[in-house]
Amino acid sequence: MANEEIIGSSSIGATERPFKFEGNHFKRWQQKMFFFLTLKKCAYVLKDLIPVVPDVPTDASASGTKEQPVNTNGQTVSAAEPDKGKATAEQLKEKALQIEKERQLWIDNDYVCKNYIINGLEDDLYDYYRTYETASDVWEALSKKYDTEEAGAKKYVVSRYLKYQMVDKRSVEVQSHELQKIAHEIITEGMPLHEQFQISVIIDKLPPSWKAFKNQLRHKTKEFSIEGLITRLRIEEESRKQDMKEEEKILVVSNNNKKKFGAALKPTGKPLKIQNQSRNQNRVKNALVMRYLKRTMNLGLHYQRFLAVLEGYSDADWNTLSDDSKATSGFIFSIAGGAVSWKSKKQTILAQSTMESEMIALATASEEASWLRCLLSEIPLWEKPMSAVLIHCDSTAAIAKIENSFYNGRRRQIRRKHSTVRATE
């Protein structure tokens, strides 16, 4: 009883009273109003019909003095034994009295409910809907009018979701939350959106300056949640802000140096607007370089305490997709576990087979090995005599041709490549 009195008190009703409805956000107002009416214990009149009091039989008809009924055979049936299941007159009167009380209570609650509803409307709507008789009539009229109007707004919500585009001037995290709100409106309208679809939309609508980060997120094979995506965006945005602060410090220092040493910009004859644009472009390029250097500080070539041996790897791509059908040569040389020289270049000679393309690549790698060996021999502290250069090749046919001192091929260019590799040995 104490809880019921607290729920039905005017203080709770005052605090839970919804905002004045002015024609917008009908569903929100409808839910808040229904909760308020539930607290007031009069919301049932919106769904339940008014109780109907049944007709009570008169005393004469209920006393059994009416004519005795006659069956189909002409025999009279005794009326002293009433049918089983029929209520007596006293029970009917008690039931009718109870229903009459419920009817009166329904009328009182309907009056209260109707006035709560119309008092939650603005003045113009109040004047229009106060003429309705019952609360359910007002409720249904509002639902028919404004539910239909908001149903037409579904198209505009979807259009806003599709046309939304993030910009660089505002926070990406804030714009992501705005996009989530629009998606939530679509879901509340009864159109479900899969979480991965929402994630793809947010990634696709990132600003143009986030193109590299956008491609990085697209190539992620492991799926992540919307919360995980927002966390990644927040971290990236904070990192970009920190980079911008450091770039501004660098620009301030450079400007101070110019003022200190009296440096001045010479006129170039170009309009000032074009000069400012070129300066801004240079600043952006410098910022990209600084950002790259900062993020790659821990990356590099690490030379360990291996044997100081020059070692190389050679390979060729014969089945190339180029228009001239020429293969591509590639090699890399390392010393003490770290790369010192590498190259990838299209071959100038048209190879007739995989063996020929591999031999051309070996000849190119052999020329580079000879140059590196001469360079190392000029270093005073390098160990002498120098060991042989080891070049790895994955073509057994090319290795067999190189090991043979005579080349019986018809092409002079390939014979010269064969001689170059043999001379390196």
PEMO-V526285 format. One record per run of one state. SS is the DSSP state (a for helix, b for strand, c for the rest). FROM is the first residue (numbers start at 1). TO is the last residue. If there is no record, write none. Layout:
{{SS	FROM	TO} {SS	FROM	TO}}
//
This chain:
{{c	1	1} {a	2	7} {c	8	9} {a	10	15} {c	16	20} {b	21	21} {c	22	25} {a	26	39} {c	40	42} {a	43	46} {c	47	58} {a	59	62} {c	63	69} {b	70	70} {c	71	75} {b	76	76} {c	77	88} {a	89	119} {c	120	120} {b	121	121} {c	122	122} {a	123	129} {c	130	134} {a	135	152} {c	153	153} {a	154	163} {c	164	171} {a	172	188} {c	189	194} {a	195	204} {c	205	207} {a	208	218} {c	219	225} {a	226	261} {c	262	271} {a	272	295} {c	296	309} {b	310	317} {c	318	327} {b	328	335} {c	336	337} {b	338	346} {c	347	353} {a	354	377} {c	378	389} {b	390	392} {c	393	395} {a	396	403} {c	404	411} {a	412	424} {c	425	425}}
//
